[in-house]
Amino acid sequence: MQDVLIKGLLCADAVRLSAISGQELCEAARMTHGLSRVCTAALGRTLLMTAMMGADLKSGHDKVTAIIKGGGPAGNIVCTGNSAGAVKGYIENPALELPLGPDGKLDVSSAVGWYGALTVLRDMGLKEPYTGRCAMVSGEIAEDFAQYFTSSEQQPSLVYLGVRVDSQTGKVRAGGGLLLQPLPHCPEETLDRLQAKAEGIQRLAAMLEEGLPLKDALSALFDGMDLRIVDELRPAFCCDCNRERLEKVLISLGREELRDMIEQEHGAELTCHFCNTIYRFDEAQLRALLREAVSGV
């Protein structure tokens, strides 16, 4: 079933909704990075949330980046998304595996940790990106993002993120996310109705795994709540790195650093963290970049 990201409104347009079905993008991340089962769930959840945040950006040039530094053995998680639903991301220790938690589920919390901070950067073409930050609360990721929206953006939010992984093969069987945010005119009784839906919302990934399309799953979860869909996107895990961008990175290192690479290493090898693509530069190519760096001074 093809991935889809839906933006909509509930309850006479009193609540903003974003939802995503992302089995393909989570599986692409697993294959790209060779993720363990618990790291598939951790990175997958963050990618799903980043895709939903990216869909709220206004310009095609804007980007949002989520950085999770929870202090757990899986290491830091970094994900970036844009307004078209494209996301990329990585986790520092992708092969880490842990025993199942006491509830029999993947122990994402212990892998990610909850001792650090969640940071969100919104790059909207200004001199400096907007930066928001909050302390981690559980390492489960959905709860941490809910805390971020409430404390850093003063926007109470209900967040669900779920990635279902095959216990034998590690393959992603389903990935789903949901973000609900009441608008300023939202009445208290509507908030109560949403809270009453919380238990059902926890089944979203299971509903997707059972083959229910996202639109049908949302209709079932919010039956009688005036769901109105306003936009649909096709999210995807993809990296926008290229050789030209890496050349600019090398030039930015400065003349002395480039000279050291030429004289001592006789070349350079750079690997993109987001997609593991390797870019190699031989001595002649580095000398050309050095000339460009010198002429640009």
C-alpha positions as MATLAB code, in Angstrom:
seq = 'MQDVLIKGLLCADAVRLSAISGQELCEAARMTHGLSRVCTAALGRTLLMTAMMGADLKSGHDKVTAIIKGGGPAGNIVCTGNSAGAVKGYIENPALELPLGPDGKLDVSSAVGWYGALTVLRDMGLKEPYTGRCAMVSGEIAEDFAQYFTSSEQQPSLVYLGVRVDSQTGKVRAGGGLLLQPLPHCPEETLDRLQAKAEGIQRLAAMLEEGLPLKDALSALFDGMDLRIVDELRPAFCCDCNRERLEKVLISLGREELRDMIEQEHGAELTCHFCNTIYRFDEAQLRALLREAVSGV';
ca = [
       0.000    0.000    0.000;
       1.496    3.326   -1.088;
       2.563    5.776    1.609;
       0.327    8.806    2.089;
       0.270   11.885    4.314;
      -3.110   13.447    4.977;
      -3.826   16.928    6.331;
      -7.300   17.690    7.557;
      -9.646   19.221   10.118;
     -12.027   17.756   12.697;
     -15.076   18.861   14.667;
     -16.321   21.775   12.562;
     -12.716   22.806   11.793;
     -11.832   23.172   15.483;
      -8.957   20.669   15.404;
      -6.080   20.399   12.959;
      -5.096   16.875   11.910;
      -2.014   15.420   10.241;
      -1.740   11.680    9.651;
       0.728    9.471    7.833;
       0.967    5.915    6.601;
       4.690    5.300    6.078;
       5.537    1.614    5.742;
       7.594    2.178    2.594;
       9.629    5.103    3.913;
      10.387    3.302    7.190;
      11.432    0.174    5.287;
      13.644    2.271    2.987;
      15.363    3.716    6.061;
      15.850    0.212    7.495;
      17.435   -1.040    4.302;
      19.613    2.054    3.805;
      21.091    1.989    7.295;
      20.940   -1.729    8.135;
      18.785   -0.983   11.168;
      18.107   -3.388   14.004;
      14.489   -3.913   15.007;
      14.556   -1.410   17.877;
      16.436    1.185   15.816;
      13.959    0.701   12.970;
      11.176    1.634   15.377;
      13.101    4.573   16.858;
      14.236    6.125   13.591;
      10.943    5.264   11.874;
       8.891    7.085   14.493;
      11.084   10.172   14.188;
      10.894   10.116   10.386;
       7.088    9.890   10.505;
       6.877   12.886   12.848;
       9.364   14.888   10.788;
       7.343   14.225    7.633;
       4.194   15.552    9.316;
       6.011   18.661   10.564;
       7.546   19.214    7.140;
       4.112   19.109    5.506;
       3.212   22.256    7.472;
       6.041   24.299    5.920;
       4.925   27.018    3.520;
       7.760   27.159    0.973;
       9.354   24.417   -1.052;
      12.746   25.686    0.115;
      11.910   25.482    3.833;
      13.158   22.570    5.924;
      12.540   21.206    9.404;
      15.070   19.154   11.344;
      14.417   17.108   14.488;
      17.399   16.194   16.667;
      16.940   13.713   19.504;
      19.755   13.451   22.036;
      18.287   11.131   24.629;
      21.516    9.752   26.055;
      20.638    6.125   25.277;
      22.898    3.529   23.618;
      21.294    4.025   20.193;
      22.891    7.470   20.086;
      21.520   10.627   18.558;
      18.762   10.685   15.935;
      18.685   13.362   13.225;
      15.852   13.708   10.677;
      15.112   16.421    8.108;
      11.936   16.970    6.085;
      10.466   19.389    3.568;
       7.024   20.604    2.497;
       6.645   17.872   -0.136;
       6.812   15.078    2.440;
      10.373   14.007    1.624;
      12.377   12.970    4.681;
      15.846   11.694    5.441;
      17.443   10.671    8.700;
      19.907    8.526   10.579;
      20.580    7.066   14.007;
      24.134    6.899   15.347;
      24.253    3.229   16.342;
      21.936    1.555   13.819;
      22.865   -2.043   14.679;
      22.035   -1.750   18.389;
      19.533   -4.381   19.511;
      17.912   -4.742   22.935;
      15.710   -7.388   24.554;
      11.990   -6.757   24.407;
      10.588   -4.582   27.163;
       8.429   -5.863   30.050;
       5.329   -5.322   27.885;
       6.726   -7.601   25.167;
       7.284   -4.678   22.790;
      10.442   -3.184   21.316;
      12.200   -1.202   24.049;
      12.556    2.074   22.164;
      12.683    4.079   25.382;
      15.791    2.296   26.690;
      17.481    2.524   23.270;
      16.855    6.252   22.827;
      17.088    7.357   26.463;
      15.310   10.230   28.172;
      18.178   12.156   29.761;
      18.737   14.797   27.111;
      16.764   17.073   24.816;
      14.625   17.166   21.695;
      15.506   20.065   19.389;
      13.522   21.227   16.364;
      15.070   23.573   13.789;
      12.884   25.295   11.212;
      14.936   26.773    8.367;
      12.682   29.219    6.511;
      15.332   31.112    4.551;
      16.030   33.689    7.241;
      19.466   34.536    8.650;
      18.989   32.097   11.512;
      16.629   29.104   11.726;
      13.925   29.058   14.378;
      15.076   26.768   17.186;
      12.825   25.115   19.757;
      13.928   22.721   22.464;
      12.510   20.688   25.324;
      13.770   18.105   27.779;
      13.074   14.478   26.907;
      10.344   12.877   28.981;
      10.303    9.176   28.049;
      12.370    8.297   24.976;
       9.228    6.837   23.379;
       9.421    9.750   20.895;
       5.673   10.409   20.542;
       5.456   11.576   24.159;
       8.600   13.643   23.694;
       7.169   15.438   20.658;
       3.885   16.045   22.508;
       5.926   17.665   25.276;
       7.855   19.714   22.715;
       4.717   21.145   21.100;
       3.216   21.995   24.488;
       6.280   23.522   26.157;
       8.213   25.040   23.261;
       5.447   26.060   20.847;
       2.612   26.520   23.383;
       0.477   24.189   21.297;
      -1.157   21.311   23.237;
      -1.015   18.261   20.967;
      -1.983   14.626   20.851;
       0.782   12.646   19.143;
       0.783    9.008   18.087;
       3.694    7.257   16.338;
       3.887    3.531   15.668;
       6.176    1.275   13.624;
       5.379   -2.425   13.490;
       8.347   -4.687   12.711;
       8.449   -8.377   11.812;
       9.994  -10.223   14.770;
      11.944  -12.625   12.541;
      13.056  -10.620    9.507;
      13.002   -7.108   10.952;
      11.058   -5.897    7.924;
       8.637   -3.026    8.512;
       5.057   -4.247    8.354;
       3.394   -0.879    9.010;
       4.198    2.644   10.075;
       1.647    5.217   11.169;
       1.569    8.620   12.780;
      -1.058   11.095   13.923;
      -0.854   14.694   15.144;
      -3.937   16.429   16.543;
      -3.793   20.097   17.547;
      -6.819   22.064   18.799;
      -7.226   25.513   17.246;
      -7.839   28.577   19.456;
     -11.643   28.416   19.155;
     -11.817   24.704   20.052;
     -14.437   24.103   22.805;
     -13.660   22.056   25.912;
     -16.183   19.356   25.025;
     -14.295   18.706   21.786;
     -11.079   18.197   23.743;
     -12.909   15.703   25.939;
     -14.101   13.812   22.843;
     -10.535   13.636   21.512;
      -9.221   12.331   24.823;
     -11.859    9.620   24.706;
     -10.412    8.541   21.333;
      -6.873    8.126   22.680;
      -7.097    4.363   23.201;
      -8.453    3.765   19.702;
      -5.771    5.967   18.163;
      -3.138    3.627   19.629;
      -4.369    1.001   17.126;
      -3.584    3.083   14.034;
      -0.446    1.148   13.003;
      -2.260   -2.156   13.630;
      -5.153   -1.005   11.438;
      -2.706   -0.123    8.659;
      -0.967   -3.491    9.049;
      -4.325   -5.178    8.605;
      -4.574   -3.506    5.186;
      -6.913   -0.624    5.961;
      -6.063    2.487    3.894;
      -5.163    5.528    6.002;
      -8.214    7.480    4.894;
     -10.506    4.621    5.947;
      -8.667    4.217    9.257;
      -9.164    7.915   10.022;
     -12.849    7.713    9.092;
     -13.258    4.808   11.515;
     -11.306    6.455   14.338;
     -13.108    9.778   14.044;
     -16.571    8.640   13.045;
     -19.072   11.411   13.742;
     -16.395   14.067   14.221;
     -16.748   15.851   10.853;
     -13.418   14.789    9.343;
     -12.549   17.063    6.411;
      -9.469   16.242    4.342;
      -7.769   19.307    2.854;
      -4.570   17.902    1.331;
      -2.740   14.673    0.521;
       0.991   14.166   -0.057;
       3.172   11.201   -0.999;
       5.895   11.034    1.652;
       9.160    9.278    0.866;
      12.558    8.528    2.366;
      15.051   10.195    0.054;
      18.305   12.120    0.325;
      19.115   15.278   -1.629;
      22.893   15.054   -1.245;
      25.051   15.513   -4.352;
      28.676   15.972   -5.340;
      28.358   19.738   -5.811;
      27.129   20.150   -2.234;
      30.038   18.087   -0.892;
      32.464   20.202   -2.909;
      31.133   23.298   -1.146;
      31.644   21.534    2.196;
      35.280   20.844    1.332;
      35.851   24.434    0.202;
      34.317   25.692    3.442;
      36.970   23.796    5.412;
      39.526   26.365    4.295;
      42.799   26.434    2.408;
      44.977   24.915    5.131;
      42.691   21.922    5.615;
      42.551   21.308    1.857;
      46.354   21.522    1.603;
      46.689   18.934    4.381;
      44.336   16.565    2.516;
      46.368   16.984   -0.673;
      49.837   16.662    0.855;
      49.142   14.018    3.517;
      46.128   12.014    2.294;
      46.389   12.668   -1.472;
      42.625   12.621   -1.610;
      39.438   12.664    0.467;
      36.465   10.422    1.075;
      33.183   11.810    2.458;
      30.146    9.748    3.429;
      26.629   11.186    3.655;
      25.184   10.268    7.055;
      21.641   10.296    5.675;
      22.019    7.806    2.807;
      25.532    6.306    3.210;
      26.572    7.453   -0.278;
      30.374    7.744   -0.516;
      31.944   10.646   -2.422;
      35.627   10.307   -3.344;
      37.904   13.173   -4.395;
      41.338   12.497   -5.812;
      44.351   14.801   -5.491;
      43.685   16.621   -8.760;
      40.072   17.311   -7.779;
      41.176   18.653   -4.397;
      43.720   20.945   -6.072;
      40.923   22.342   -8.238;
      38.845   22.991   -5.116;
      41.853   24.628   -3.449;
      42.226   27.010   -6.405;
      38.532   27.838   -6.101;
      38.924   28.445   -2.355;
      41.911   30.745   -2.946;
      40.183   32.698   -5.727;
      37.133   33.182   -3.551;
      39.082   34.968   -0.806;
];
